[in-house]
Amino acid sequence: MKAELKRLTDRAAAEGLLDVAYATLDSPFGRILLAATPRGLVRVGLPNQDAGEVLGDLAERVSPRVLEAPARLDDARRQLDLYFRGELHEFDLPLDWQLTTGFREKVQHAIAEIPYGETRSYMQVAASAGNKRAVRAAGTACGSNPIPLVVPCHRVLRTGGSLGGYGGGLPMKEALLELEGFQ
């Protein structure tokens, strides 16, 4: 059965019928859904997000040609496994930013530049994105980040140092920061 699925997936890709490939990854927090287009990783669905809803959103916003194709996401899954083991500090994956635009995209690009083991405030991220007064908008951009973990919105904190929010829940944000060396 697996060989048949691989054959069909390969054929769909060869015929240009595969616009979004997806796979899952077991993490210390639960199952994560990863999705990629030919341009790169387009979506990371966290364990507390419904995979069916994430796939439905991709079908609506990117393309209805969504197919489970784990081999297409082997590198992303390997890098995330290494990250969760504390062995990878910087992701080297092509990213597809099509699910974000405008100021949100600028904020998410600024977030992508935050190094492992460091944090920034929402105000600092807003300033990096070109509008230091747009702190709330920066928070909204963090909350709508389609590629969490790889675009590390967990590294963005409130100005006073408190956690703020996180799409995966505050316990996950705390654990990720702890993994990266924060106490």
N, C-alpha and C positions, 0 to 999 in steps of 0.2 A: 504494500500500500504506500509506504514512504517513497519507494522508487517511482511509482506511478505519479505521485504528487510532484516530485522533483521534476519528472519528465514534462508534466503539464505546465509547471511553473516556468521551466526553461523555455518551453515552446511559446508560452504567452509573452515572455520577455523578448524572445527573438523576433516575434511578429509585432512588437511594439504595443502589445495589449496590456502591459503591466505598468501602470503609472505610479502606484503606491505599493511598495512591498512592506509587510509587517512581520514581526516576530515577537515573542515574549521572552522575558528574562526573569528568573527567580533571583530576588535580591534579599538582603537581610530585612527588608521592610514588607516584602510580599512581591507579587508578580507585577512586573513593569512591562508595558507595551511600547515597542519601538517601531517607528514607521519612517520609511525613506522613499524619496523620489530619485530619479536618476541624478539630480543635482546634489542630493545629500540628505542627512537626517532632518526630517521635517516635524516630527512629533514624538514626544516621550509622554506616555500616559502613566501616571503614578499609581501605586497600589490602591489608593482610595478613590480612584476614578474608574467609572464603568467602562470596560474595554469596548463593549458594543456601542456605547455613545461616542467614544473617541473615534472608532472606525466609521460610524455614521457621519460624524462631523467631517472626517477626511473625505469620505465619498461625496459629501455635499460641497465642500469648499475647495478640494483639490481635483478629484476625479472619481467617478464611480468604479473605475478599474483598480480595485484594491484587492490584493491577493496575499495570503500568507506565503512568505518566501524567506525562511530563516537564513539561508545561505547568504542572501543579500545583506543581512545585518550582522554577519559573524564578527566583523571588526568592531562594530559598535558594542555588541554584547561582550566581546573579549575585553575591550577597554573599560566598560562599566564594571565587569567582574574584578579587574585589577584595581580600579578606583575603590570599590567597596572593601577590598583587602588592604587598602592603604598603600598599594604599590604603584599607583599612577596618580600623578599630580597635575597633569595637563592633558586634556583630550586633543587628539589629532584626527578629527573627523570633518569631512565636508558637511556644511550645514545649508539647508534650504530655508530661507527666511520668508517664504511667501505667505505664511499665516499671520504675519505682523506687518504693520505699515506705520508711516508717519513718526510721531514722537515716540510711540511705543517701540518701534523698531530701533530708534536711536538709543533708547534706554537699554534695550536688550543687548545691543552691540556693546554698550558701556559695561554692562554686567558681564559679558563674555570676557572682558579684559581684566576682571578682578582675579588676581593670582590665588592659587591654592594657599590656604592658611591665613588669608587676609580677609577683612570685611570692609564694606563701605556703608555709609548711611544713605538713606533715601535721598537726602539733600545733595550729597556728593554725587550720586548717580545722576540725579536731575541736572546738576551742573555739568557733568561730563557729557550729557546728552544735549547741552546747549541752552538750558533754561533752569537756573538754580532755584527759581521760585515755584517750579512745577513739581513740588514734592509729592502731592497727592497723585498726580498723573504718573509719576515714577512708581509709586506704590501700585497703582492700577496696572502698569506695564509689567511689574514683577508678577502680579497675580494672574496675568494673562499670558505669561511666558509659555510658548508651546514646546520648548525644549529644555525643561528643568533638568537639573543635575549637570548636563553638558554646558548649558548657559546657566551658571550657578547663582540663581536668585536667592538661594539659601544663605548666601554671603552678604546679603543686604539687610541691615538692621536699622532700627529707629535711631534718631540722632543721639539719644541718651544711652544707647547701647542695648536697649531691650530688643527682644526678638522681632516684634512686629508679626506679620502673618506669614503663612506658607501654604501653598496649594496641597502639599502632602501632609499637612498638619504640623503643629508645633513640635510634637515629640520627634518627628522625622527631621525637622530643621535642627533641633538641638543635637540629635545623634550625628547628623552630617557635619555640623560644626565641631563636635567632639572628635569625630574621625579625623578632621583636618587639624586638630591640635588645640581647639578652644576648650576652655574649662567652664 
